Amino acid sequence: MSWQVHTASALGAQHVAMGKDNEDAIAVRQPDPGVAAVAVADGHGHARHFRSARGSALAVQVATELGPALAGAVAGAPAGAPADGVERLVRERLGAELVRVWREAVERDLAASPVGAEELHAAGLTEPTADDLMFGYGATLVLAVVAAGWLLCAQIGDGDLLAVTETGKVLRPVPADPRLDGSRTTSLCQPDAVDALRYGVLNLADGPIAAVMLATDGYGNAQARNDWDTAFGIDLAALAATHGSAWLGQQLPRWATQCASSGGSGDDVTVALVLADGATWRPAPPVNVDRTTVVDATLPVTDRTVVVDDRTVVDDRTVPAVPPPGRPVAGDDVTVPYSARRTLGDDTTVLHPAFAAPPSSPPAVAGPPLPASPYAAPVSPAKPGPVPGGGRETLLLVALAAVAAVGAVVLVVLLVG
């Protein structure tokens, strides 16, 4: 089986407003059409991670360099090897080596470009230790390797890795990490990074995988529901069946841009689609799946900090894993405490009004509107298409309007009384 890889990355609206660079990274290595190693990484935005953009770039470079060798090792496994045996092989061949090589790359970068006084001041460091400097390069990583009839996956930190069948069914090969609660993430920079890596494998002989999607957390955070991946698979299969796989690759930059806009997550968004050549897309009939997306540009967007031994860093202070309530500061250079994290409503993701962004927060940059529904109308291949899993409804604004109307009624009653 051969594979086509399409990639896109977009600078988040919050980073545009703050004059910051894209801290995501992506890399692809495809030595032949039947082998593809794809990685995306997200550098942490906290001030302590002052070189996280470099850290993410090094992460995807290292991961994709190791990918083909991993594919070769799996190709040498006995025919009919069980999935748990292949996963064990991936863990043994990849985990420690990946972290070791990344750390060596960081050390070489530090030697070639020593940290200056301005960087140290911005990070709140005076006499940094070796761990402090390694911490500065903190990044997440999502890696997928397709080869020898297997999908091989590894991940540390947040982000998404989805496998989509020809019918639009979505599989998540990598198990979730309960420590990733929306406020914190594991990272390559933490001392126990090897133990924090998660793995997953799929035997492609067990079912036709037509696509693999990798994305930094800015894509998923642009969606309103936790189960947005279900809608993504349904939409992707329907769009591919209608327009063809090549069209999906053409649309990918637009999807990334929409999700990175103030109408999406406002965060950097990097996404890759690995598409199987010759896939026969057979989308299941549409179901009633909500596709609403948060579009309130006033909500602060924050990057994540790092979980280390069940403790987290907030404003450069080490605090217990569950910090006390406090008012967050908008912008991704400050980590929002648990109590201020976004909570799920019925149809949308909102921040509690008590933690709204202060007036001094930088304005978000407006982005293009999201379509009403992927099934609203046929889309010509020559025109922009819908974002899989996306939507346009703004339930937060509706709720605010309802509150205002109730307030007006109460005021009238008081005046008449």
C-alpha positions in Angstrom: 0.0 0.0 0.0 1.3 3.5 -0.9 0.5 6.7 1.0 0.1 10.4 0.2 1.0 13.0 2.9 -0.5 16.5 3.1 0.4 19.0 5.7 -0.6 22.5 6.8 0.3 24.9 9.7 -1.3 28.2 10.7 -0.3 30.9 13.1 -2.8 31.3 15.9 -4.8 34.5 16.2 -3.6 35.0 19.7 0.0 34.8 18.6 -0.7 37.2 15.8 -2.1 39.7 18.3 0.9 39.2 20.6 3.5 39.4 17.8 4.7 35.8 18.5 5.9 33.2 16.1 4.3 29.8 15.3 5.6 27.4 18.0 4.3 24.3 16.2 6.4 22.1 13.9 5.8 19.4 11.4 8.1 17.0 9.5 7.6 14.2 7.0 10.0 11.5 5.9 9.0 9.1 3.1 11.8 7.0 1.8 9.4 5.2 -0.5 5.7 5.4 -1.3 4.9 2.5 1.1 6.6 4.0 4.1 5.8 7.4 5.7 6.9 8.8 9.0 5.0 12.0 10.0 5.3 14.0 13.2 3.8 17.2 14.6 4.9 19.0 17.8 3.7 21.9 19.8 6.1 24.1 21.8 4.8 25.3 25.2 4.0 28.9 25.3 4.9 29.5 29.0 7.7 32.0 29.6 9.8 29.2 31.2 9.8 27.4 27.8 11.7 30.3 26.1 13.0 28.2 23.2 10.0 25.9 22.7 9.7 26.7 19.0 13.2 25.2 18.6 12.3 22.3 20.8 9.3 21.4 18.7 11.4 21.7 15.5 14.0 19.4 16.9 11.3 16.9 18.1 9.8 16.4 14.7 13.2 16.1 13.0 14.4 13.5 15.4 11.1 11.5 15.4 10.9 11.3 11.6 14.6 10.4 11.3 14.0 7.4 13.7 10.7 6.5 11.9 12.0 4.5 8.9 14.4 2.5 11.1 11.4 1.6 13.3 9.5 0.6 10.2 12.4 -1.7 9.2 12.4 -3.4 12.6 8.6 -4.1 12.4 9.0 -5.4 8.8 11.4 -8.0 10.2 8.9 -9.2 12.8 7.5 -12.6 12.3 4.4 -12.9 10.1 1.2 -12.8 12.1 2.9 -11.1 15.0 0.3 -10.0 17.6 -0.4 -6.3 18.1 0.8 -6.3 21.7 4.1 -7.8 20.5 4.6 -5.1 17.8 3.7 -2.4 20.3 6.3 -3.8 22.7 8.8 -3.6 19.9 7.9 0.0 19.2 8.3 0.9 22.8 11.7 -0.8 23.1 13.1 0.5 19.9 11.7 4.0 20.0 11.1 5.4 23.5 14.4 5.8 25.2 16.2 6.5 21.9 13.8 9.3 20.9 14.2 11.1 24.2 18.0 10.6 24.2 18.5 11.9 20.7 16.2 14.9 21.3 18.1 15.9 24.4 21.4 15.6 22.6 20.0 17.8 19.8 19.0 20.4 22.5 22.4 20.3 24.0 24.0 20.9 20.6 21.7 23.8 20.0 22.6 25.3 23.3 26.3 25.0 22.6 25.9 26.6 19.1 23.6 29.3 20.4 24.2 30.0 24.2 21.2 31.5 26.1 21.5 35.2 26.4 20.7 37.5 29.3 17.6 38.8 27.6 16.2 35.2 27.3 17.1 34.4 30.9 15.4 37.6 32.1 12.2 36.9 30.1 12.1 33.4 31.6 12.7 34.7 35.2 16.0 32.8 35.5 19.2 34.1 37.0 21.5 31.1 37.5 19.8 28.4 35.3 20.6 24.8 35.9 21.0 22.2 33.1 17.4 21.2 33.7 16.2 24.8 33.5 17.8 25.1 30.0 16.3 21.7 28.9 13.0 22.9 30.2 13.2 25.9 27.9 12.8 23.7 24.9 9.7 21.9 26.1 7.4 20.5 23.5 4.8 17.8 22.9 5.1 15.3 20.1 2.8 13.1 18.0 4.4 10.5 15.6 2.8 8.1 13.1 4.6 5.6 11.0 2.8 3.6 8.3 4.8 0.7 6.9 4.8 -3.1 6.5 1.1 -3.3 7.0 1.1 -1.5 10.3 0.3 1.9 11.7 2.9 2.6 14.5 2.1 5.5 16.8 3.8 7.3 19.7 2.8 10.4 21.6 3.8 12.6 24.5 1.6 15.4 25.6 -1.6 16.7 24.0 -2.7 16.7 20.4 -4.7 14.3 18.3 -3.9 11.2 16.3 -6.9 9.7 14.5 -7.2 6.7 12.1 -10.2 6.9 9.8 -11.6 3.9 8.0 -13.2 3.9 4.6 -16.6 4.2 6.2 -15.7 7.2 8.3 -15.2 5.3 11.6 -12.6 6.9 13.8 -10.1 5.0 15.9 -7.6 6.4 18.4 -4.6 4.1 18.5 -2.9 5.9 21.4 -4.5 5.7 24.8 -5.4 8.9 26.7 -3.3 10.2 29.5 -5.4 11.1 32.5 -2.9 13.8 33.6 -3.8 15.9 30.5 -6.8 17.8 31.8 -6.7 20.9 29.5 -4.5 22.9 31.8 -1.3 20.8 31.8 0.6 18.5 29.4 3.4 16.1 29.6 6.5 17.1 27.6 9.8 15.9 26.1 11.6 18.2 28.5 10.5 16.5 31.7 13.0 14.2 33.5 10.7 11.2 33.1 9.8 11.8 29.5 10.5 8.2 28.5 7.9 6.9 31.0 5.4 9.6 29.8 5.4 8.4 26.2 2.3 6.5 25.1 2.1 4.0 22.2 -0.4 2.4 19.9 -0.4 0.1 16.9 -3.0 -1.0 14.3 -2.6 -4.0 12.0 -3.9 -2.6 8.7 -4.8 -6.2 7.7 -7.6 -6.1 10.3 -9.5 -3.3 8.6 -9.0 -0.7 5.8 -7.5 2.4 7.2 -8.0 5.1 4.6 -6.5 8.1 6.4 -4.4 9.0 9.4 -4.8 12.5 10.9 -2.2 14.1 13.2 -2.8 17.5 14.8 -1.5 19.8 17.5 -4.1 20.7 20.2 -5.1 23.9 18.4 -7.3 21.9 16.0 -9.2 19.9 18.6 -9.6 22.9 20.8 -11.4 24.7 18.0 -14.2 22.2 18.2 -17.0 22.5 20.7 -17.5 19.0 21.9 -15.2 16.3 23.2 -16.6 13.8 20.6 -15.7 16.1 17.7 -13.6 13.3 16.2 -16.8 11.3 15.4 -18.0 14.2 13.2 -14.5 14.5 11.7 -14.5 10.9 10.5 -18.0 11.2 9.0 -17.2 14.4 7.3 -13.9 13.3 5.9 -15.3 10.1 4.4 -18.2 12.1 2.8 -15.9 14.8 1.4 -13.4 12.2 0.1 -16.2 10.2 -1.6 -17.5 13.4 -3.2 -14.4 15.2 -4.2 -11.5 12.7 -4.0 -8.5 12.4 -1.7 -6.5 15.0 -3.6 -9.1 17.6 -2.9 -8.8 17.0 0.9 -5.1 17.9 0.7 -5.9 21.1 -1.1 -8.4 22.1 1.6 -6.1 21.3 4.5 -4.4 24.8 4.7 -7.9 26.4 4.9 -9.0 24.1 7.6 -5.9 24.9 9.7 -6.4 28.6 9.2 -10.0 28.5 10.3 -9.2 26.5 13.4 -6.3 28.9 14.3 -8.5 32.0 13.8 -10.3 33.9 16.6 -13.4 31.9 15.5 -11.6 28.7 16.4 -9.1 28.1 19.1 -6.9 31.1 18.4 -3.9 28.8 19.0 -1.3 27.7 16.5 -2.7 24.8 14.4 -0.6 22.2 12.6 -2.2 19.2 10.9 -1.2 16.3 8.6 -3.3 14.0 6.6 -1.8 10.6 5.5 -4.1 9.2 2.8 -4.1 5.7 1.5 -3.8 5.5 -2.3 -6.7 3.7 -3.9 -8.9 3.9 -0.8 -12.6 3.1 -1.6 -14.5 5.7 0.6 -17.9 4.3 1.6 -19.3 6.9 4.0 -22.0 5.8 6.3 -25.3 7.7 6.2 -25.2 11.1 7.9 -26.1 11.1 11.6 -27.1 13.9 13.9 -23.6 15.0 15.1 -23.3 18.4 16.6 -20.5 20.5 14.9 -20.6 23.8 16.8 -17.4 25.7 17.3 -16.5 28.4 19.8 -16.3 31.8 18.1 -16.2 34.2 21.0 -12.9 36.1 20.5 -13.0 37.4 24.1 -12.1 34.0 25.6 -8.5 33.8 26.6 -6.5 31.1 25.0 -3.6 29.6 26.9 -0.8 27.2 26.1 0.0 24.4 28.4 2.7 23.9 31.0 4.4 20.7 32.1 3.5 17.9 34.4 6.5 16.8 36.4 6.0 14.3 39.3 2.4 15.4 39.7 3.4 19.1 40.1 3.0 21.9 37.7 4.6 25.3 37.1 2.3 28.4 37.3 3.9 31.8 36.7 7.3 30.3 37.4 6.3 29.0 40.8 6.1 25.3 41.7 2.7 24.6 43.2 0.7 21.6 44.2 -0.9 19.6 41.3 -4.3 21.2 42.2 -3.6 24.9 42.7 -6.1 27.0 44.5 -8.6 29.1 42.6 -7.3 32.3 41.0 -8.0 34.6 38.2 -6.1 33.6 35.0 -4.4 36.1 32.7 -5.1 35.9 29.0 -2.3 35.1 26.6 -0.3 31.9 26.3 2.6 33.1 28.5 0.7 32.4 31.7 -0.6 29.1 32.8 -4.3 29.1 33.8 -5.0 27.2 37.1 -7.4 24.3 37.2 -10.3 26.3 38.4 -10.2 28.5 35.3 -9.9 25.8 32.7 -12.6 25.5 30.1 -15.6 23.3 31.0 -17.8 21.5 28.6 -21.4 22.5 28.2 -24.1 20.7 26.2 -23.1 22.0 22.9 -20.1 24.3 23.3 -17.0 24.9 25.3 -17.0 28.1 27.4 -15.0 29.7 30.1 -16.8 30.6 33.3 -17.6 34.4 33.3 -15.7 34.9 36.5 -12.5 34.2 34.5 -13.2 36.3 31.4 -10.2 38.0 29.9 -9.3 41.4 31.5 -9.8 44.6 29.3 -6.0 44.9 28.9 -5.8 41.6 27.0 -4.6 41.9 23.4 -7.4 41.8 20.9 -7.9 38.6 18.9 -7.6 38.8 15.1 -10.8 38.1 13.3 -10.8 35.0 11.1 -13.0 33.7 8.4 -16.5 32.4 9.4 -16.9 28.6 9.7 -19.6 27.0 7.5 -23.0 26.2 8.9 -22.8 22.4 8.2 -20.6 20.1 6.2 -23.9 18.8 4.7 -25.5 22.2 4.1 -24.9 22.2 0.3 -22.6 20.4 -2.2 -19.2 22.0 -2.5 -17.5 22.3 -5.8 -13.9 21.1 -5.8 -12.9 24.5 -7.1 -14.4 26.2 -4.1 -13.4 26.2 -0.4 -14.9 23.3 1.5 -16.1 22.7 5.1 -13.8 21.9 8.0 -14.4 18.3 9.1 -15.8 18.4 12.6 -16.3 22.1 12.5 -19.4 24.4 12.6 -20.7 27.9 12.9 -23.2 28.1 15.8 -22.3 30.4 18.6 -24.2 29.2 21.6 -22.3 31.4 24.0 -23.6 34.5 22.2 -27.1 33.1 22.3 -26.8 32.5 26.0 -25.6 36.0 26.6 -28.5 37.4 24.6 -30.9 35.4 26.6 -29.5 36.6 29.9 -29.7 40.2 28.6 -33.4 39.7 27.7 -34.2 38.3 31.1 -32.5 41.2 32.7 -34.6 43.7 30.7 -37.8 42.0 31.7 -36.8 42.1 35.4 -35.9 45.8 35.1 -39.3 46.6 33.5 -41.1 44.7 36.3 -39.2 46.6 39.0 -40.0 50.0 37.3 -43.7 49.2 37.0 -43.8 47.9 40.6 
